[in-house]
Each structure stands twice: as C-alpha cells, then as structure tokens.
Amino acid sequence: MKRDELSFLSNQTDADTLGALVMDLGAQLHVERQARLALQEALVRQGAVSAEAIDALADDADFLARARAELDRSMARIMRIMVEAGDKMGPLRDEAPDAQG
C-alpha cells in the first residue's frame, strides 16, 4: 500500500486506529485459518473428502471466482467503515443497502 492510499488518515490517532485494525484482522485471520484447517482435517479423517480433492480446489476457476468476489465484498465493507465520515466515537452506521452482501 502506498502512502497516498492512506490519505484518509489525518493524524496519529487515525494511524493508531489503523494499526489496531490491522492487528485485530491478523488475529481474526489466524483464528479463521486454524478453524479451516481443523475442519479440513476432520473431513479427511472421516473420509468425507480426500486431501487431494481439497487441494484441487486451488485450480478450480468457479471456486476461485466466488472466493475473490467474497474477498472484494469484505474489503469494501472494511474500507467503507475506515473512510466513512461521522462521529468517530459513535456506533458504526448501518450498512448502506448497496454494501450489504
């Protein structure tokens, strides 16, 4: 990310908030990854799916397209919250109808 892409950060407090958000997202990512790996392993051990079938999804165009679309929607929500104007101490505003997914 380039510095000009962070132009919405107006002061040190905003940079601290961004840092806290990055750390929170990192922690969430770790938890989600661990849960995903546990689920995959449980499915393989139960014989519901093979490890090879799971690995094959890495090259499945339909699966990758859906995953990218979900990532785009998630990132749009995060960025909207980060750049939205309003009372920074107030609760998060309702999701805009076009941002809901």
Beta strands, then each sheet from edge to edge (+ up, - down):
end
